[in-house]
């Protein structure tokens, strides 16, 4: 899936590909640590800049910390409070070891301060994912995805991939039932993560009137989302993108590491999937959405400024 992002965003091919692939969290993390150490020694960078909360974020941070290379964590300070999530463990470990904590929102600053991080290591730069979204919006309309899969202003976009939603048969059945109920009133486009598709097929679950499509390229997905009536998801990224676009979002989780999407955006947590049809029915897209501070498409520039101004933390 990553190849489509490189292609669509016009990014150069990576100079180094660790070729770790998928696997268990322990196995994947171990392979990253083993393969990344030689890369870091060879390149000897001034900074290691890591993003987000995936296994490579934590694993490369651990390697750099042991080698004395300063780490800057972009998207620092996000907390769900749920340590059952592997991503939460990755966030906690990375933030404890990083030299510079670059946050996407003020609530992330507050979380880090509560955990005892010194204020001079925390810089609120805004959300770099929204930088990518602004770029994508200039290309998304040309994909024709809305015309092909949905109906502008009327369709509901759904995505699911978290184990708590797709690996528990009872939960997955409940979500599919809710989506089918919604599909009797308005088009539902369910973009299938490979994990979710495999689970639905393995269980032989009926999907009713839901339109199922394979995972879409980024620009096509942005076109579908920006023209949606509402979005149903468990994705952290979509919580952010719908907030920036002012699209009602219903997140099928009991916690979120992005509370600003609720306090300042259009996101709502949904603990019981059976409530989804009623919630979608009453959704209203705001005429003037509230956009969190720093979600302006210029976060990347502030990251560069922060790295340059904190050079005193270098070896």
C-alpha beads as a LAMMPS data file, in Angstrom:
LAMMPS data file: protein, C-alpha beads

315 atoms
314 bonds

1 atom types
1 bond types

-500.0 500.0 xlo xhi
-500.0 500.0 ylo yhi
-500.0 500.0 zlo zhi

Masses

1 110.0

Atoms # bond

1 1 1 0.000 0.000 0.000
2 1 1 2.885 2.404 0.676
3 1 1 3.926 2.426 -2.990
4 1 1 0.751 4.290 -3.982
5 1 1 1.528 7.039 -1.442
6 1 1 5.031 7.538 -2.818
7 1 1 3.676 7.641 -6.355
8 1 1 0.732 9.967 -5.757
9 1 1 2.521 12.396 -3.459
10 1 1 5.459 12.649 -5.834
11 1 1 7.939 11.408 -3.243
12 1 1 11.329 10.057 -4.331
13 1 1 12.026 6.400 -3.768
14 1 1 13.626 5.704 -0.376
15 1 1 17.430 5.647 -0.297
16 1 1 17.184 2.692 2.095
17 1 1 14.416 0.114 2.393
18 1 1 14.784 -2.169 5.405
19 1 1 12.396 -4.672 3.733
20 1 1 11.087 -5.845 7.078
21 1 1 7.593 -6.742 5.909
22 1 1 4.747 -7.830 8.162
23 1 1 4.760 -10.190 11.127
24 1 1 4.206 -10.171 14.860
25 1 1 4.930 -6.955 16.737
26 1 1 7.941 -8.535 18.443
27 1 1 9.333 -10.034 15.255
28 1 1 8.855 -6.894 13.209
29 1 1 10.359 -4.667 15.908
30 1 1 13.371 -6.952 16.301
31 1 1 14.079 -6.994 12.562
32 1 1 13.845 -3.194 12.369
33 1 1 16.275 -2.761 15.272
34 1 1 18.746 -5.218 13.790
35 1 1 18.667 -3.769 10.270
36 1 1 18.477 -0.095 11.181
37 1 1 21.554 -0.010 13.410
38 1 1 23.991 -0.357 10.496
39 1 1 22.084 2.283 8.517
40 1 1 22.314 4.798 11.351
41 1 1 26.002 4.126 11.934
42 1 1 26.739 4.513 8.226
43 1 1 24.851 7.802 7.777
44 1 1 25.580 9.356 11.201
45 1 1 22.802 11.983 10.970
46 1 1 22.517 15.094 13.148
47 1 1 18.882 14.193 13.894
48 1 1 16.747 11.116 13.553
49 1 1 13.243 12.382 12.790
50 1 1 10.505 9.812 13.446
51 1 1 6.790 10.162 12.840
52 1 1 3.672 8.710 14.379
53 1 1 3.240 5.563 16.437
54 1 1 4.085 2.504 14.359
55 1 1 6.637 -0.159 15.272
56 1 1 9.359 1.497 13.177
57 1 1 8.841 4.741 15.129
58 1 1 9.677 3.074 18.427
59 1 1 12.299 0.647 17.118
60 1 1 14.413 3.255 15.316
61 1 1 14.131 5.600 18.311
62 1 1 15.527 2.881 20.551
63 1 1 18.471 2.296 18.200
64 1 1 19.251 6.015 17.957
65 1 1 19.050 6.497 21.710
66 1 1 21.583 3.737 22.337
67 1 1 23.918 5.259 19.716
68 1 1 23.568 8.780 21.103
69 1 1 21.765 10.231 18.058
70 1 1 19.157 12.862 19.046
71 1 1 15.577 11.940 18.113
72 1 1 12.814 14.354 17.098
73 1 1 9.345 12.843 17.345
74 1 1 6.755 14.364 15.030
75 1 1 3.208 13.782 16.352
76 1 1 4.428 13.530 19.945
77 1 1 2.122 13.626 22.941
78 1 1 -0.921 11.834 21.534
79 1 1 -2.487 9.549 24.125
80 1 1 -5.480 7.229 24.079
81 1 1 -4.960 6.032 27.645
82 1 1 -5.403 2.463 26.400
83 1 1 -2.241 0.386 26.766
84 1 1 -3.926 -2.557 25.057
85 1 1 -3.180 -0.695 21.819
86 1 1 0.324 -1.439 20.474
87 1 1 0.410 2.115 19.139
88 1 1 0.024 3.521 22.648
89 1 1 3.077 1.589 23.809
90 1 1 5.032 2.883 20.819
91 1 1 3.993 6.465 21.607
92 1 1 4.980 6.225 25.275
93 1 1 8.395 4.685 24.633
94 1 1 9.232 7.068 21.802
95 1 1 8.315 10.180 23.778
96 1 1 10.364 9.071 26.791
97 1 1 13.478 8.691 24.647
98 1 1 13.102 11.575 22.175
99 1 1 15.142 14.760 22.568
100 1 1 12.599 16.979 20.811
101 1 1 8.813 16.510 21.029
102 1 1 6.953 18.056 18.086
103 1 1 3.242 18.034 18.831
104 1 1 0.196 18.394 16.567
105 1 1 -2.069 20.165 19.089
106 1 1 -2.110 21.893 22.474
107 1 1 -3.699 18.937 24.248
108 1 1 -0.624 16.889 23.277
109 1 1 1.587 19.550 24.916
110 1 1 -0.463 19.216 28.100
111 1 1 -0.206 15.416 28.068
112 1 1 3.597 15.590 27.859
113 1 1 3.830 18.161 30.645
114 1 1 1.681 15.950 32.885
115 1 1 4.111 13.112 32.235
116 1 1 7.024 15.242 33.405
117 1 1 8.583 16.228 30.093
118 1 1 10.386 19.613 30.298
119 1 1 8.647 22.450 28.479
120 1 1 11.776 23.404 26.531
121 1 1 11.700 20.039 24.726
122 1 1 8.100 20.500 23.535
123 1 1 7.192 22.477 20.400
124 1 1 3.664 22.650 18.993
125 1 1 4.144 22.548 15.227
126 1 1 0.647 21.515 14.103
127 1 1 -0.467 18.541 12.068
128 1 1 1.790 17.516 9.194
129 1 1 -0.883 15.114 7.955
130 1 1 -3.002 18.117 7.085
131 1 1 -0.108 19.394 4.966
132 1 1 -0.463 16.215 2.896
133 1 1 -4.235 16.629 2.808
134 1 1 -3.957 20.190 1.420
135 1 1 -1.688 18.875 -1.316
136 1 1 -4.043 15.996 -2.082
137 1 1 -7.088 18.256 -2.375
138 1 1 -5.581 19.909 -5.451
139 1 1 -5.561 16.526 -7.222
140 1 1 -8.404 14.561 -5.637
141 1 1 -11.262 15.925 -7.740
142 1 1 -9.606 14.787 -10.954
143 1 1 -9.743 11.127 -9.875
144 1 1 -13.498 10.876 -10.401
145 1 1 -13.780 8.599 -7.364
146 1 1 -16.969 10.210 -6.081
147 1 1 -18.680 9.838 -9.438
148 1 1 -17.577 6.194 -9.673
149 1 1 -18.286 4.974 -6.167
150 1 1 -20.566 7.436 -4.404
151 1 1 -22.930 10.375 -4.733
152 1 1 -21.599 13.808 -3.754
153 1 1 -22.944 15.025 -0.430
154 1 1 -24.966 11.846 0.132
155 1 1 -22.692 8.832 0.474
156 1 1 -21.163 7.459 3.668
157 1 1 -17.543 6.288 3.614
158 1 1 -16.566 3.424 5.937
159 1 1 -13.148 2.029 6.841
160 1 1 -12.168 -0.454 9.554
161 1 1 -8.911 -2.185 10.381
162 1 1 -8.345 -2.355 14.160
163 1 1 -8.330 -5.872 15.684
164 1 1 -10.960 -4.900 18.246
165 1 1 -13.394 -4.298 15.375
166 1 1 -12.458 -6.825 12.714
167 1 1 -11.025 -9.787 14.626
168 1 1 -14.025 -10.253 16.926
169 1 1 -16.787 -11.883 14.888
170 1 1 -19.648 -10.528 16.999
171 1 1 -18.385 -6.959 16.713
172 1 1 -17.721 -7.217 12.986
173 1 1 -21.212 -8.643 12.401
174 1 1 -22.733 -5.769 14.384
175 1 1 -20.850 -3.158 12.366
176 1 1 -21.766 -4.738 9.033
177 1 1 -25.417 -4.907 10.111
178 1 1 -25.350 -1.216 10.990
179 1 1 -23.723 -0.303 7.685
180 1 1 -26.338 -2.324 5.799
181 1 1 -29.116 -0.461 7.632
182 1 1 -27.526 2.842 6.614
183 1 1 -27.179 1.601 3.035
184 1 1 -30.964 1.278 2.800
185 1 1 -31.155 5.076 3.190
186 1 1 -28.017 6.363 1.453
187 1 1 -25.032 4.901 -0.437
188 1 1 -22.348 3.293 1.752
189 1 1 -18.858 2.815 0.322
190 1 1 -16.785 0.450 2.449
191 1 1 -13.081 0.739 1.526
192 1 1 -11.618 -2.572 2.661
193 1 1 -8.293 -2.778 4.427
194 1 1 -6.692 -6.129 3.439
195 1 1 -7.062 -7.351 7.036
196 1 1 -10.768 -6.539 7.069
197 1 1 -11.402 -8.065 3.663
198 1 1 -9.735 -11.303 4.735
199 1 1 -11.815 -11.501 7.914
200 1 1 -15.115 -10.897 6.102
201 1 1 -14.280 -13.533 3.507
202 1 1 -13.035 -16.063 6.084
203 1 1 -16.219 -15.726 8.129
204 1 1 -18.487 -15.695 5.076
205 1 1 -20.300 -12.619 6.338
206 1 1 -23.135 -11.129 4.326
207 1 1 -22.673 -7.498 3.311
208 1 1 -26.171 -6.669 2.035
209 1 1 -26.418 -3.392 0.150
210 1 1 -22.980 -2.118 1.207
211 1 1 -20.692 -1.303 -1.704
212 1 1 -17.377 -2.997 -0.961
213 1 1 -14.222 -1.763 -2.698
214 1 1 -10.581 -2.641 -2.191
215 1 1 -8.389 -0.109 -0.400
216 1 1 -8.253 2.976 -2.619
217 1 1 -5.290 5.160 -3.613
218 1 1 -4.880 8.213 -1.398
219 1 1 -6.187 10.849 -3.821
220 1 1 -9.286 8.774 -4.595
221 1 1 -9.963 8.284 -0.902
222 1 1 -9.609 12.014 -0.251
223 1 1 -12.108 12.737 -3.029
224 1 1 -14.604 10.302 -1.520
225 1 1 -14.149 11.686 2.000
226 1 1 -14.355 15.376 1.162
227 1 1 -17.629 14.759 -0.700
228 1 1 -19.100 12.421 1.912
229 1 1 -22.196 13.003 4.026
230 1 1 -20.393 11.245 6.877
231 1 1 -17.486 8.900 7.602
232 1 1 -17.470 5.789 9.810
233 1 1 -13.998 4.624 10.783
234 1 1 -11.525 3.459 13.400
235 1 1 -8.615 5.244 11.696
236 1 1 -6.698 7.959 13.477
237 1 1 -5.823 9.652 10.212
238 1 1 -9.429 9.898 9.073
239 1 1 -10.417 11.443 12.394
240 1 1 -7.961 14.223 11.573
241 1 1 -8.834 14.600 7.899
242 1 1 -12.578 14.789 8.522
243 1 1 -11.969 17.451 11.166
244 1 1 -9.961 19.520 8.675
245 1 1 -12.665 19.018 6.020
246 1 1 -15.650 19.539 8.330
247 1 1 -17.137 16.108 7.534
248 1 1 -19.088 14.374 10.346
249 1 1 -17.047 11.406 11.583
250 1 1 -18.138 8.496 13.752
251 1 1 -15.200 6.620 15.237
252 1 1 -15.992 3.066 16.316
253 1 1 -13.709 2.998 19.332
254 1 1 -14.003 3.673 23.041
255 1 1 -10.936 5.939 23.173
256 1 1 -9.034 8.233 20.847
257 1 1 -5.517 9.607 20.972
258 1 1 -6.823 12.614 19.052
259 1 1 -9.304 14.246 21.460
260 1 1 -8.905 17.580 19.675
261 1 1 -10.936 16.071 16.796
262 1 1 -13.835 15.850 19.246
263 1 1 -13.391 19.122 21.141
264 1 1 -12.536 21.189 18.058
265 1 1 -13.727 19.045 15.169
266 1 1 -16.539 16.889 13.867
267 1 1 -15.559 13.554 15.403
268 1 1 -17.658 11.463 17.792
269 1 1 -16.756 8.199 19.516
270 1 1 -19.256 5.359 19.103
271 1 1 -19.036 2.526 21.614
272 1 1 -22.050 0.591 20.316
273 1 1 -22.143 0.047 16.519
274 1 1 -25.923 -0.424 16.689
275 1 1 -26.202 3.330 17.246
276 1 1 -24.560 4.176 13.917
277 1 1 -27.724 4.350 11.742
278 1 1 -29.389 6.815 14.117
279 1 1 -26.240 8.914 14.462
280 1 1 -25.678 9.104 10.708
281 1 1 -29.323 9.994 10.169
282 1 1 -28.958 13.013 12.455
283 1 1 -25.526 14.132 11.208
284 1 1 -25.088 17.736 10.119
285 1 1 -22.112 19.060 8.205
286 1 1 -21.112 22.449 9.721
287 1 1 -21.123 25.434 7.395
288 1 1 -18.032 26.855 9.135
289 1 1 -16.029 23.972 10.635
290 1 1 -13.687 24.623 13.538
291 1 1 -10.108 23.898 12.518
292 1 1 -7.572 23.248 15.311
293 1 1 -4.608 25.573 15.688
294 1 1 -1.716 24.664 13.412
295 1 1 -3.799 22.548 11.041
296 1 1 -3.118 24.992 8.231
297 1 1 -0.916 23.087 5.802
298 1 1 2.312 24.683 7.096
299 1 1 3.258 22.273 9.896
300 1 1 6.215 20.911 7.920
301 1 1 7.801 24.349 7.801
302 1 1 7.468 24.645 11.567
303 1 1 9.107 21.223 11.991
304 1 1 12.138 22.496 10.055
305 1 1 12.270 25.677 12.155
306 1 1 12.133 23.616 15.363
307 1 1 14.950 21.327 14.244
308 1 1 17.129 24.301 13.335
309 1 1 16.425 26.216 16.546
310 1 1 17.149 23.201 18.773
311 1 1 20.576 22.440 17.324
312 1 1 22.066 22.876 20.782
313 1 1 20.620 19.437 21.610
314 1 1 22.847 17.811 19.004
315 1 1 25.840 15.721 20.017

Bonds

1 1 1 2
2 1 2 3
3 1 3 4
4 1 4 5
5 1 5 6
6 1 6 7
7 1 7 8
8 1 8 9
9 1 9 10
10 1 10 11
11 1 11 12
12 1 12 13
13 1 13 14
14 1 14 15
15 1 15 16
16 1 16 17
17 1 17 18
18 1 18 19
19 1 19 20
20 1 20 21
21 1 21 22
22 1 22 23
23 1 23 24
24 1 24 25
25 1 25 26
26 1 26 27
27 1 27 28
28 1 28 29
29 1 29 30
30 1 30 31
31 1 31 32
32 1 32 33
33 1 33 34
34 1 34 35
35 1 35 36
36 1 36 37
37 1 37 38
38 1 38 39
39 1 39 40
40 1 40 41
41 1 41 42
42 1 42 43
43 1 43 44
44 1 44 45
45 1 45 46
46 1 46 47
47 1 47 48
48 1 48 49
49 1 49 50
50 1 50 51
51 1 51 52
52 1 52 53
53 1 53 54
54 1 54 55
55 1 55 56
56 1 56 57
57 1 57 58
58 1 58 59
59 1 59 60
60 1 60 61
61 1 61 62
62 1 62 63
63 1 63 64
64 1 64 65
65 1 65 66
66 1 66 67
67 1 67 68
68 1 68 69
69 1 69 70
70 1 70 71
71 1 71 72
72 1 72 73
73 1 73 74
74 1 74 75
75 1 75 76
76 1 76 77
77 1 77 78
78 1 78 79
79 1 79 80
80 1 80 81
81 1 81 82
82 1 82 83
83 1 83 84
84 1 84 85
85 1 85 86
86 1 86 87
87 1 87 88
88 1 88 89
89 1 89 90
90 1 90 91
91 1 91 92
92 1 92 93
93 1 93 94
94 1 94 95
95 1 95 96
96 1 96 97
97 1 97 98
98 1 98 99
99 1 99 100
100 1 100 101
101 1 101 102
102 1 102 103
103 1 103 104
104 1 104 105
105 1 105 106
106 1 106 107
107 1 107 108
108 1 108 109
109 1 109 110
110 1 110 111
111 1 111 112
112 1 112 113
113 1 113 114
114 1 114 115
115 1 115 116
116 1 116 117
117 1 117 118
118 1 118 119
119 1 119 120
120 1 120 121
121 1 121 122
122 1 122 123
123 1 123 124
124 1 124 125
125 1 125 126
126 1 126 127
127 1 127 128
128 1 128 129
129 1 129 130
130 1 130 131
131 1 131 132
132 1 132 133
133 1 133 134
134 1 134 135
135 1 135 136
136 1 136 137
137 1 137 138
138 1 138 139
139 1 139 140
140 1 140 141
141 1 141 142
142 1 142 143
143 1 143 144
144 1 144 145
145 1 145 146
146 1 146 147
147 1 147 148
148 1 148 149
149 1 149 150
150 1 150 151
151 1 151 152
152 1 152 153
153 1 153 154
154 1 154 155
155 1 155 156
156 1 156 157
157 1 157 158
158 1 158 159
159 1 159 160
160 1 160 161
161 1 161 162
162 1 162 163
163 1 163 164
164 1 164 165
165 1 165 166
166 1 166 167
167 1 167 168
168 1 168 169
169 1 169 170
170 1 170 171
171 1 171 172
172 1 172 173
173 1 173 174
174 1 174 175
175 1 175 176
176 1 176 177
177 1 177 178
178 1 178 179
179 1 179 180
180 1 180 181
181 1 181 182
182 1 182 183
183 1 183 184
184 1 184 185
185 1 185 186
186 1 186 187
187 1 187 188
188 1 188 189
189 1 189 190
190 1 190 191
191 1 191 192
192 1 192 193
193 1 193 194
194 1 194 195
195 1 195 196
196 1 196 197
197 1 197 198
198 1 198 199
199 1 199 200
200 1 200 201
201 1 201 202
202 1 202 203
203 1 203 204
204 1 204 205
205 1 205 206
206 1 206 207
207 1 207 208
208 1 208 209
209 1 209 210
210 1 210 211
211 1 211 212
212 1 212 213
213 1 213 214
214 1 214 215
215 1 215 216
216 1 216 217
217 1 217 218
218 1 218 219
219 1 219 220
220 1 220 221
221 1 221 222
222 1 222 223
223 1 223 224
224 1 224 225
225 1 225 226
226 1 226 227
227 1 227 228
228 1 228 229
229 1 229 230
230 1 230 231
231 1 231 232
232 1 232 233
233 1 233 234
234 1 234 235
235 1 235 236
236 1 236 237
237 1 237 238
238 1 238 239
239 1 239 240
240 1 240 241
241 1 241 242
242 1 242 243
243 1 243 244
244 1 244 245
245 1 245 246
246 1 246 247
247 1 247 248
248 1 248 249
249 1 249 250
250 1 250 251
251 1 251 252
252 1 252 253
253 1 253 254
254 1 254 255
255 1 255 256
256 1 256 257
257 1 257 258
258 1 258 259
259 1 259 260
260 1 260 261
261 1 261 262
262 1 262 263
263 1 263 264
264 1 264 265
265 1 265 266
266 1 266 267
267 1 267 268
268 1 268 269
269 1 269 270
270 1 270 271
271 1 271 272
272 1 272 273
273 1 273 274
274 1 274 275
275 1 275 276
276 1 276 277
277 1 277 278
278 1 278 279
279 1 279 280
280 1 280 281
281 1 281 282
282 1 282 283
283 1 283 284
284 1 284 285
285 1 285 286
286 1 286 287
287 1 287 288
288 1 288 289
289 1 289 290
290 1 290 291
291 1 291 292
292 1 292 293
293 1 293 294
294 1 294 295
295 1 295 296
296 1 296 297
297 1 297 298
298 1 298 299
299 1 299 300
300 1 300 301
301 1 301 302
302 1 302 303
303 1 303 304
304 1 304 305
305 1 305 306
306 1 306 307
307 1 307 308
308 1 308 309
309 1 309 310
310 1 310 311
311 1 311 312
312 1 312 313
313 1 313 314
314 1 314 315
